[in-house]
Structure formats: C-alpha cells, structure tokens
Amino acid sequence: MATGGIFNINTEMTMMTTEQMIEFERQIEELRAEISACIDPDERQQIETELRFIRAELAAQDPGELP
C-alpha cells in the first residue's frame, strides 16, 4: 500500500481545477453585467448575494484569484 494515498485523494478533491476557476470567473462577470442592468432593488440584492457567494467560494479555493 502506498503511503499518503488518502492525503493525495483529499488534496485533489479540495483543489479547484483551471476549468472550475474559469467558470467561477465567467459567472462573476455575468452577475456583474446583470447588476449593472438591473433596476429592481429586490432582484439586485439577490444578484449581489449570489455574487458574494461565488466570490467566497473562489476565495476559499485560491485567495489570490478574486476578480
């Protein structure tokens, strides 16, 4: 049995792939565009909440990558 096998699996599961980071960044840009075009305060608040959530997810994976 190889040593560190479980550690390697857990590390791989917590690391974000480049594709996932690109998707988060795409979602952030899309939400920014929605906010700039939004006139309904309730909808704007909902979009801002979603944007904060996505930024938090991205920061949890790589704090240096906040757009």
Backbone as a printed PyTorch tensor [residue, N CA C, xyz], in Angstrom:
tensor([[[  0.8510,  -1.1790,   0.0000],
         [  0.0000,   0.0000,   0.0000],
         [  0.8930,   1.2360,   0.0000]],

        [[  0.5890,   2.2110,  -0.8480],
         [  1.3760,   3.4420,  -0.9440],
         [  1.0490,   4.3590,   0.2260]],

        [[  2.0740,   4.9910,   0.7560],
         [  1.8360,   5.9180,   1.8590],
         [  1.2890,   7.2320,   1.3150]],

        [[  0.4190,   7.8600,   2.0930],
         [ -0.1280,   9.1490,   1.7050],
         [ -1.2490,   9.0750,   0.6880]],

        [[ -1.7480,   7.8890,   0.3980],
         [ -2.7960,   7.7460,  -0.6070],
         [ -4.0550,   8.5260,  -0.2730]],

        [[ -4.4840,   8.4460,   0.9550],
         [ -5.6970,   9.1600,   1.3560],
         [ -5.4560,  10.6600,   1.3070]],

        [[ -4.2870,  11.1060,   1.7720],
         [ -3.9710,  12.5280,   1.7440],
         [ -4.0180,  13.0540,   0.3150]],

        [[ -3.4480,  12.3250,  -0.6210],
         [ -3.4330,  12.7640,  -2.0170],
         [ -4.8440,  12.8700,  -2.5730]],

        [[ -5.7000,  11.9290,  -2.2470],
         [ -7.0830,  11.9770,  -2.7260],
         [ -7.7770,  13.2010,  -2.1560]],

        [[ -7.6330,  13.4560,  -0.8550],
         [ -8.2840,  14.6160,  -0.2410],
         [ -7.7520,  15.9130,  -0.8240]],

        [[ -6.4670,  15.9990,  -1.0710],
         [ -5.8880,  17.2090,  -1.6480],
         [ -6.4610,  17.4480,  -3.0300]],

        [[ -6.5430,  16.4190,  -3.8350],
         [ -7.0850,  16.5650,  -5.1790],
         [ -8.5430,  16.9770,  -5.1500]],

        [[ -9.2910,  16.5010,  -4.1640],
         [-10.7120,  16.8190,  -4.0900],
         [-10.9370,  18.2730,  -3.6810]],

        [[-10.0110,  18.8700,  -2.9220],
         [-10.2210,  20.2330,  -2.4590],
         [ -9.6260,  21.2690,  -3.4000]],

        [[ -8.7620,  20.8790,  -4.2960],
         [ -8.1630,  21.8320,  -5.2160],
         [ -9.0970,  22.1130,  -6.3800]],

        [[ -9.1880,  23.3770,  -6.7480],
         [-10.0430,  23.7860,  -7.8570],
         [ -9.2630,  23.6460,  -9.1580]],

        [[ -9.9150,  23.0990, -10.1660],
         [ -9.2710,  22.9710, -11.4600],
         [ -9.3090,  24.3150, -12.1890]],

        [[ -8.4810,  24.4300, -13.1950],
         [ -8.4660,  25.6470, -14.0040],
         [ -9.8310,  25.8780, -14.6350]],

        [[-10.4690,  24.8170, -15.0900],
         [-11.7900,  24.9440, -15.6980],
         [-12.8120,  25.4760, -14.6970]],

        [[-12.7270,  25.0060, -13.4560],
         [-13.6530,  25.4850, -12.4300],
         [-13.4080,  26.9620, -12.1300]],

        [[-12.1440,  27.3650, -12.0660],
         [-11.8300,  28.7620, -11.8160],
         [-12.3370,  29.6380, -12.9460]],

        [[-12.1720,  29.1800, -14.1720],
         [-12.6710,  29.9350, -15.3260],
         [-14.1850,  30.0620, -15.2470]],

        [[-14.8600,  29.0030, -14.8560],
         [-16.3180,  29.0330, -14.7330],
         [-16.7580,  30.0160, -13.6400]],

        [[-16.0690,  30.0130, -12.4980],
         [-16.3880,  30.9780, -11.4340],
         [-16.2070,  32.4050, -11.9570]],

        [[-15.1100,  32.6550, -12.6500],
         [-14.8450,  33.9890, -13.1680],
         [-15.8880,  34.3950, -14.2050]],

        [[-16.3240,  33.4490, -15.0280],
         [-17.3730,  33.7280, -16.0180],
         [-18.6740,  34.0900, -15.3130]],

        [[-19.0020,  33.3380, -14.2610],
         [-20.2220,  33.6210, -13.5090],
         [-20.1550,  34.9930, -12.8490]],

        [[-18.9990,  35.3510, -12.3240],
         [-18.8360,  36.6610, -11.6950],
         [-19.0480,  37.7700, -12.7240]],

        [[-18.4570,  37.6450, -13.8880],
         [-18.6330,  38.6570, -14.9330],
         [-20.0950,  38.7480, -15.3700]],

        [[-20.7470,  37.6090, -15.4830],
         [-22.1580,  37.5870, -15.8690],
         [-23.0210,  38.2880, -14.8080]],

        [[-22.7510,  38.0190, -13.5460],
         [-23.5100,  38.6590, -12.4690],
         [-23.2490,  40.1600, -12.4110]],

        [[-22.0270,  40.5650, -12.6440],
         [-21.7190,  41.9990, -12.6960],
         [-22.5340,  42.6880, -13.7920]],

        [[-22.6190,  42.0420, -14.9480],
         [-23.4020,  42.6100, -16.0450],
         [-24.8800,  42.6870, -15.6720]],

        [[-25.3870,  41.6530, -15.0160],
         [-26.7840,  41.6600, -14.5880],
         [-27.0450,  42.7810, -13.5890]],

        [[-26.1300,  42.9880, -12.6530],
         [-26.2920,  44.0460, -11.6570],
         [-26.3390,  45.4130, -12.3340]],

        [[-25.4710,  45.6260, -13.2950],
         [-25.4210,  46.9430, -13.9380],
         [-26.6860,  47.2380, -14.7430]],

        [[-27.3850,  46.2020, -15.1840],
         [-28.6010,  46.3950, -15.9640],
         [-29.8720,  46.2830, -15.1260]],

        [[-29.7360,  45.9280, -13.8700],
         [-30.8900,  45.6520, -13.0180],
         [-31.4560,  46.9420, -12.4200]],

        [[-32.8080,  47.0890, -12.4970],
         [-33.4480,  48.2630, -11.8980],
         [-34.3080,  47.8970, -10.6920]],

        [[-34.6130,  46.6200, -10.5190],
         [-35.4280,  46.1640,  -9.3970],
         [-34.5330,  45.9430,  -8.1740]],

        [[-34.7730,  46.6850,  -7.0800],
         [-33.9190,  46.5640,  -5.8950],
         [-33.8750,  45.1590,  -5.3010]],

        [[-34.9920,  44.4600,  -5.2900],
         [-35.0130,  43.0980,  -4.7450],
         [-34.1780,  42.1480,  -5.5940]],

        [[-34.3160,  42.2710,  -6.8990],
         [-33.5460,  41.4120,  -7.7990],
         [-32.0580,  41.7560,  -7.7020]],

        [[-31.7550,  43.0390,  -7.5960],
         [-30.3610,  43.4660,  -7.4620],
         [-29.7420,  42.8750,  -6.1970]],

        [[-30.4750,  42.8960,  -5.1050],
         [-29.9770,  42.3320,  -3.8470],
         [-29.7330,  40.8360,  -3.9920]],

        [[-30.6320,  40.1500,  -4.6770],
         [-30.4720,  38.7070,  -4.8830],
         [-29.2080,  38.4270,  -5.7160]],

        [[-28.9850,  39.2090,  -6.7480],
         [-27.8070,  39.0270,  -7.5970],
         [-26.5310,  39.3260,  -6.8030]],

        [[-26.5640,  40.3930,  -5.9910],
         [-25.4000,  40.7230,  -5.1720],
         [-25.0840,  39.6170,  -4.1670]],

        [[-26.1130,  39.0120,  -3.6130],
         [-25.9160,  37.8960,  -2.6890],
         [-25.2570,  36.7210,  -3.4000]],

        [[-25.7270,  36.4210,  -4.5870],
         [-25.1490,  35.3290,  -5.3680],
         [-23.6970,  35.6400,  -5.7360]],

        [[-23.4260,  36.8890,  -6.0720],
         [-22.0700,  37.3000,  -6.4090],
         [-21.1400,  37.1500,  -5.2040]],

        [[-21.6020,  37.5570,  -4.0280],
         [-20.7890,  37.3910,  -2.8150],
         [-20.5090,  35.9140,  -2.5410]],

        [[-21.5030,  35.0710,  -2.7430],
         [-21.3420,  33.6330,  -2.5180],
         [-20.2770,  33.0580,  -3.4640]],

        [[-20.3620,  33.4070,  -4.7290],
         [-19.4080,  32.8890,  -5.7090],
         [-18.0030,  33.3970,  -5.4110]],

        [[-17.8840,  34.6640,  -5.0430],
         [-16.5650,  35.2050,  -4.6840],
         [-16.0030,  34.4890,  -3.4600]],

        [[-16.8440,  34.1870,  -2.4800],
         [-16.4030,  33.4780,  -1.2800],
         [-15.9250,  32.0730,  -1.6410]],

        [[-16.6390,  31.4140,  -2.5270],
         [-16.2190,  30.0780,  -2.9690],
         [-14.8620,  30.1450,  -3.6540]],

        [[-14.6880,  31.1300,  -4.5120],
         [-13.4220,  31.2860,  -5.2150],
         [-12.3000,  31.6180,  -4.2290]],

        [[-12.5630,  32.5080,  -3.2860],
         [-11.5560,  32.8890,  -2.2890],
         [-11.1710,  31.7110,  -1.4050]],

        [[-12.1240,  30.8500,  -1.1150],
         [-11.8330,  29.6780,  -0.2900],
         [-10.8570,  28.7390,  -1.0020]],

        [[-10.9180,  28.7170,  -2.3040],
         [-10.0360,  27.8410,  -3.0690],
         [ -8.6890,  28.4930,  -3.3700]],

        [[ -8.7240,  29.8010,  -3.7080],
         [ -7.4870,  30.4940,  -4.0640],
         [ -7.6440,  31.9790,  -3.7620]],

        [[ -7.2460,  32.4030,  -2.5760],
         [ -7.4440,  33.7850,  -2.1510],
         [ -6.8280,  34.8300,  -3.0730]],

        [[ -5.8790,  34.4860,  -3.8740],
         [ -5.2400,  35.4420,  -4.7730],
         [ -5.9570,  35.6150,  -6.0830]],

        [[ -7.0730,  34.9670,  -6.2820],
         [ -7.7470,  34.9740,  -7.5750],
         [ -9.1050,  35.6520,  -7.5750]],

        [[ -9.3100,  36.6860,  -6.7880],
         [-10.6000,  37.3680,  -6.7810],
         [-10.6620,  38.4200,  -7.8810]],

        [[-11.5720,  38.2370,  -8.8470],
         [-11.7370,  39.2620,  -9.8830],
         [-12.5480,  40.4350,  -9.3680]]])
